[in-house]
Amino acid sequence: MRPSLAIVVVAICTTIGCDRKSDTPQSPAEIAKEAPVTSKTSPELVHQQSSLVSADSGTVSDFDRRVNDFIQLRDTLERDVTKLPDRANPTQIDKHQRELGVAVARSRAQAKLGDIFIPGMQKYIRGVVRRVLSGPEGPRIKASLMDENPMQVQFKVNDRYPDTIPMSTMPPDMLAALPPLGKDLEYRFVGNRLVLLDLQSHLIIDYVTDAFDL
């Protein structure tokens, strides 16, 4: 007697394996369950994963606009400060930086500009940071960002970042999860505050408090 078609199919599946989901593309969330998502293993997924953190659709785009507005203001003000020669020495660079810092701080204060991390964005940033630190690589990442982290430093928006205070390390995994920044802006941690630092003026442009638990 010939075996039925159903029996043949079952035999083939038993031998080589059949998975009905193999032809169905997996979502980022499904992939994330199978392997740790880091900037090294899955750089294309990190930003997709961070978008799952609570934030309305306009929060990050509004943040981008505020960042770009600051860059435009800073670049405009820089035209009026002492120009740097092609081969500037450290003293000339420091003088240029300080003049620009004073101009930027004064202009922002007069225009009452300061909030780049509005409340919704602060909540979003805290969610992103805590998600990264709660992942499989969390302990390693936290140890890295705490390396040379200046803990007890007092500052406010538009203050110059203290010259005598070291800057904490920013792990690539954390940078990959945070929203990208424009020209000459960086994220840094001071204690558990996430600082937005302008390298051109060396000013603290804004910051998020309690970004993670110490």
N, C-alpha and C positions, 0 to 999 in steps of 0.2 A: 504494500500500500504506500502511495506517495504521501510525504508529510504535507500538511496544509500550509498555505502561504503565511498564515498567522504564526505557525510554529517556526517557520524559517526565519521570519522577521525577529521573533524573540531570540532565536539562537544567534543571529547576527549581532543584535544589540548586546547580548550577554558577552559575546566574544570581543567586540571592538568598542563597546560603550556607546550609548545613545543618550543625548541630553537635549530635550526639547527647547531649553533656554539658550542653547549654544548659538542659535542664529539671531537671538534678541540682544541688541546692544545694551550694555549695562550703564546705569546712571552713575554719576560721580559718587553719590552716596553709597551705592552698592559696591563700587570698587574700593571705596575708603574702608569698608568693613572687612575686606579681604587682606589689605596691606596698609601699613602706616603711611600716611600722606605727609611727605616732607618736601622741601624745595629741591632736595637731591633726587629723591625717588620719583616724585610726580609733580614737577614744577607747574605743569599746566592745570593741576587740580587745586593748588593751594588757594588761589584767588577765588575759584568757584566755591570751595569749601567756606572761605571767609564770608562769602556773600550769604551764607545760610544763617549767619549771626543776625539777631534781631536789628533791623534797620529798614525804614521805609525807602521806597525806590529813589527818592530825591536826596537822601541824606548824604551819600558819598559824592554825588554830583555837585551838591551845594558846597561840600568841603573842597572839592577840586576848584570850584569857582573862587572861593575865598583864598585858597593858596595862590592861584594865578593872579588875583588882584594884588596880593602882597608882593609877589615877584615884580609885577608891573610898577608898583609904587617904589620899591627898592631900586629898580633899574633906572627909573626916572630921576630919583634923588641922587643917584651915584654920579650923574652927569655934572652935578654942581659941586662935588667935593674935589679935593686935590687929586689930580690925575697921577697915576703911577707910571714911572718910566718903564721902558721895556725890560730893563734889568734892575728891578727894584730890590733894595736890601731889606732885611727884616725890620729895621726902624721905619722905613718908608711904608712898608706894608701895614705895620701896626698903626701908624698915624692915619693912613687911609681908612683902615677898618674902623677905627674909633670915630673919625669924623662922620663916616657913613652911619655908624650906630647911633650917634647923637641925632642926626638928621632924620633917620627912620623912626626913632623913638618919639621925637618931638612931633613929627607929622602924624603918627598914629594916635598919639595922645590928644592932639588938637582935633582930629577928626573922630575921636572916640572909637578908634578901631583897635580891637584886641581879641575878640572872640572868633577864632578860626575853628576851634573845637566847640561848637555849640552843643547844648545838652544831648540832642539825639546822636551826635557824632561821638560824644564822650561815652555814651552807653554802648555804641557800636564798637569802639576801640577796646573798651574793657572786655567785651564779649570775645573779640578776636584774640586778644592777648591771653585771656584765661583758657580759651579753647586750645591754643597752641601749647600752653603749659600743662594742660590736663591730658595731652596726647601721650603716646608711647615714648616719645623723645623728650617729654616735658622736663624731667629732672636734669638731663644734660643741658637743655636749652636754658633753664633757669640758672644753673651753675655758671654758664657762659655769660649771661647778661648781668650776673651779680659780680663778675670779675672786675675789680677796680671800680665798682659802683660807689659813687660818693653818696653816702646815706644822709647825713645830717647837714644839708645845704639849704639855706633859706634864699628864696628868690621870688620875683614876681614877673609878670609879663612885661616885655620891653627892657628887662634888665640885661646887662652884658653877662654872658656866661663867665663865671669866675676863672681867671687866668691860672690860678694855682690849683684848680680842681681837675683831676683826670676825667676823661670821658669813658663811660662804660662801653664794653664790647656789645655790638648788636649782632646776634646770631643770624645767619642767612635765613634760617627757617622762619624767624620772627619777621624779618624784613620782607620776605616773600609774601607773608600773610597780610601785612599792613598795606593800606592804599599807597600806591607810588607817589612820590613827591616831585616837584619841579626842580629847576636849576638851583644848585647850591643850598638846598634844604636837606636836613637830616633828622631822623628820629634818634633820640638818646634817652636812656633811663637815668633818672636821678632818684635813688631810693626806688619806690614803686610808682613814681610819677613819670609818665611818658612825655618827654619834652620835644617840642618842634624847634629846631635850632637853625638859624640862618648863618651860614658860613661866611658870607660876604661881610656882614656887620657884626657877627659873633653875638647876636642877640637871641634871647629866648622869646620866640614869637608867641607861643601859647603852650599849654601843657594840660594833660589829663591826670587828675589825682586818682589814687587807689586803683591803678591799672591791674595790679595783681596782689595777692596776699604775701606778705613778707614771711 
